[in-house]
Amino acid sequence: MKKTIVPLGPFHPLLEEAEYFKLIVEGEKVVDIDMRVGYMHRGIEELSTQKTWDQSTFVVERICGICSTSHPMAYVLAVEDLCGCEVPDRAKYIRSIICELERIHSHLLWVGLAGHFIGYDTVFMWGWKYREPVLDICEKLTGNRNHYAMMKPGGVRRDLNNDDFAWVHKEMDKVIKSTEMLVGAVLDDPVLHARTKGIGVLSKKDAIGYGTLGPTVRASGIPDDIRTDDPYNAYDRVDWKVITWEGGDVFAKAAVRLLEIIESAKIVKQCMDDMPDGPIDANIKNMPPGEGIGHAEAPRGEVFHYVRGDGGNSAVRHKVRAPSFMNIPSFKATCVGHTISDVALITAAVDPCYCCTERMAVVERATDKLVMSGRELEECSRKATENLKKEYGSPTKVEKTVQKILSDF
């Protein structure tokens, strides 16, 4: 049978952000797949070196809206590793609460989207309905539904009000109850089983070989979790368990995320019950020269930050590695042999975050030599923008045209 190339992206209804998957198919069956990352490159690592150590916390928070605590969490841990700072206990508990609230709303967002992708919009509406109270809690505790601006090198930026804990407790109980209902619906529905079981299986061997992370690797039965493997914050002071599932298919990934929501709610409740009094900031005054690393368990897996300083007020090098950068290549093992419709679901099952996976380099494949530097790429972009302005008119002209159309309407 003749092979055909089917492009999935860089813009597609099932892709929340720009990414490119080249499917090589025979009829409807996928026989090979190629992935291209880098469409969302914004130069975060370079921007960070132009900001102070404290300002960079806000920069990395903008890497991803859904992981807006995971990246600053890993970053401040890297900075604290560099300077040898010990964070106050109260700050550790507050950090854990914010991180787990983010995990809950991220997983509920994915569950809703997963239901929508397979045509089960009841799950979509349930998932997003139950996510709203979690965002309300985030807003109550931090002032924001996303981008909480809570992390800072040495501690947290704002304290929590203990008087809010009773209300948060009740809301967490509701989250557990509603999630248990969702788990029951998923486990009992034969249509969901038929659509997700045996689809996109990632074996233990491939999970290890590709270095997959987070729910993606835990759905293959491997208990890999930075919160227990290298504890930070208050995770070694509360009682919880790492969720794993056998099978490695789309169903297993959904089960892991749903059960993790319940564990995260338990962590939040325990952190509030055991919250110590005391300061929330170590008040770092000076940064010595050296390097530091920090990693945190984001909703999608381990996020890693590396910083290097020369004793000044900003990093001279900042390196970020997001979990999706490790999870996306596993599609080579999970998509081949399935139909095009299944591949769309398999790619969504790892909950990929493409804006976290920014990489940009122009190289010659045959020799691996760099073809363009960062500045040359920037200049190409500027020239392309100027050409677009000449062809379609300046933004001011476009704005006036739109205003005229609206006024006529």
Long-range contacts (C-beta under 8 A, 24 or more apart in sequence): 1-26, 1-27, 2-26, 3-31, 6-340, 8-343, 8-344, 8-347, 10-36, 10-39, 14-117, 14-344, 14-347, 14-348, 15-354, 16-354, 17-353, 17-354, 17-355, 18-354, 19-352, 19-354, 19-357, 21-331, 21-343, 21-347, 23-335, 23-340, 23-343, 25-340, 28-339, 28-340, 28-341, 29-337, 29-338, 29-339, 30-335, 30-336, 30-337, 30-338, 30-339, 30-340, 30-343, 31-336, 31-337, 32-336, 33-331, 33-332, 33-335, 33-336, 33-343, 35-328, 35-329, 35-331, 37-325, 37-328, 37-354, 37-357, 37-358, 37-359, 38-358, 38-359, 38-360, 38-361, 39-354, 40-354, 40-355, 40-357, 40-358, 41-358, 41-359, 41-360, 42-355, 42-358, 43-374, 44-320, 44-358, 45-318, 45-319, 45-320, 46-374, 48-314, 48-315, 48-318, 49-314, 49-315, 49-316, 49-317, 49-318, 50-314, 51-314, 52-313, 52-314, 53-79, 53-153, 53-284, 53-287, 53-309, 53-313, 53-314, 53-315, 54-152, 54-153, 56-314, 56-315, 56-318, 57-149, 57-151, 57-152, 57-153, 58-149, 60-305, 60-320, 61-147, 61-149, 61-151, 62-147, 63-320, 63-322, 63-355, 63-356, 63-358, 64-322, 64-353, 64-355, 64-356, 65-146, 65-147, 66-102, 66-105, 66-106, 66-109, 66-146, 66-299, 66-353, 67-102, 67-106, 67-298, 67-299, 67-300, 67-303, 67-322, 67-353, 67-356, 68-102, 68-146, 68-147, 68-148, 69-98, 69-99, 69-102, 69-148, 69-150, 69-151, 70-99, 70-102, 70-296, 70-297, 70-298, 70-299, 70-303, 71-298, 71-303, 71-305, 71-320, 71-322, 71-356, 72-151, 73-99, 73-151, 73-294, 73-296, 73-303, 74-294, 74-295, 74-296, 74-298, 74-303, 74-304, 74-305, 75-151, 75-294, 75-305, 75-307, 76-151, 76-152, 76-153, 76-154, 76-294, 77-232, 77-293, 77-294, 77-295, 77-296, 77-305, 78-292, 78-293, 78-294, 78-305, 78-306, 78-307, 79-153, 79-284, 79-287, 79-292, 79-294, 79-307, 80-153, 80-154, 80-284, 80-292, 80-294, 81-292, 81-293, 81-294, 82-287, 82-288, 82-290, 82-291, 82-292, 82-307, 82-308, 82-309, 83-153, 83-284, 83-286, 83-287, 83-288, 83-290, 83-292, 85-153, 85-154, 85-282, 85-284, 86-282, 87-154, 87-155, 87-282, 88-155, 88-278, 88-279, 88-280, 88-281, 88-282, 89-234, 89-276, 89-278, 90-159, 90-275, 90-276, 90-277, 90-278, 90-279, 90-280, 91-154, 91-155, 91-156, 91-279, 91-280, 91-281, 91-282, 92-232, 92-233, 92-234, 93-233, 93-234, 93-271, 93-274, 93-275, 93-276, 94-150, 94-156, 94-159, 94-160, 94-271, 94-275, 94-280, 95-150, 95-151, 95-156, 95-233, 95-234, 96-233, 96-234, 96-235, 96-238, 96-267, 96-268, 96-271, 97-141, 97-160, 97-267, 97-268, 97-271, 97-272, 98-138, 98-141, 98-142, 98-148, 98-150, 98-151, 98-156, 99-233, 99-296, 99-297, 100-264, 100-265, 100-267, 100-268, 100-271, 101-134, 101-137, 101-138, 101-141, 101-264, 101-268, 102-138, 102-148, 102-299, 103-260, 103-261, 103-264, 103-299, 104-131, 104-134, 104-175, 104-261, 104-264, 104-265, 104-268, 105-131, 105-134, 105-135, 105-138, 106-299, 106-300, 106-351, 107-257, 107-258, 107-260, 107-261, 107-264, 107-299, 108-134, 108-261, 110-257, 110-299, 110-351, 111-182, 111-254, 111-257, 111-258, 113-348, 114-254, 114-345, 114-348, 114-349, 117-344, 117-345, 117-348, 118-192, 118-195, 118-196, 118-345, 120-191, 120-192, 123-182, 123-185, 123-186, 126-178, 126-181, 126-182, 126-185, 127-182, 130-175, 130-178, 130-179, 130-182, 133-171, 133-174, 133-175, 134-171, 134-175, 136-171, 137-168, 137-171, 140-164, 140-167, 140-168, 141-168, 152-281, 153-284, 154-281, 154-282, 154-283, 154-284, 155-279, 155-280, 155-281, 155-282, 156-280, 156-281, 158-280, 159-280, 160-275, 162-275, 165-272, 165-275, 168-268, 168-272, 169-269, 169-272, 172-265, 172-268, 172-269, 173-265, 175-261, 175-265, 176-262, 176-265, 176-266, 179-258, 179-261, 179-262, 179-265, 180-262, 182-258, 183-255, 183-258, 183-259, 186-251, 186-254, 186-255, 186-258, 187-255, 192-251, 193-251, 195-250, 195-345, 196-249, 196-250, 196-251, 196-254, 196-345, 197-247, 197-249, 197-250, 197-251, 198-249, 199-249, 199-250, 199-251, 199-338, 199-342, 199-345, 199-346, 200-249, 200-250, 200-334, 200-335, 200-338, 200-342, 200-345, 200-346, 200-349, 201-247, 201-248, 201-249, 201-334, 202-248, 202-249, 202-330, 202-333, 202-334, 203-248, 203-333, 204-248, 206-330, 206-333, 206-334, 207-248, 207-330, 209-333, 210-326, 210-327, 210-329, 210-330, 210-332, 210-333, 211-326, 212-301, 212-326, 212-327, 212-330, 212-350, 213-300, 213-301, 213-302, 213-323, 213-326, 213-327, 214-297, 214-298, 214-299, 214-300, 214-301, 214-302, 214-323, 214-327, 215-253, 215-256, 215-257, 215-260, 215-299, 215-300, 215-301, 215-350, 215-351, 216-253, 216-300, 216-301, 216-327, 216-330, 216-349, 216-350, 217-301, 218-242, 218-243, 218-244, 218-245, 218-256, 219-244, 219-245, 219-247, 219-248, 219-249, 219-252, 219-253, 219-255, 219-256, 220-246, 220-247, 220-248, 220-252, 221-245, 221-246, 221-247, 221-248, 225-297, 226-295, 226-296, 226-297, 226-302, 227-297, 230-295, 232-296, 234-271, 234-274, 235-267, 237-274, 238-266, 238-267, 238-270, 238-271, 238-274, 239-266, 239-270, 240-266, 240-267, 240-270, 250-345, 250-346, 250-349, 253-349, 253-350, 254-349, 257-351, 287-311, 287-312, 287-313, 291-317, 298-322, 298-323, 299-351, 300-324, 300-327, 300-350, 300-351, 300-352, 300-353, 300-356, 301-326, 301-327, 303-356, 322-353, 322-356, 322-357, 323-353, 323-356, 324-350, 324-352, 324-353, 324-354, 324-356, 324-357, 325-356, 325-357, 325-359, 327-352, 328-352, 328-357
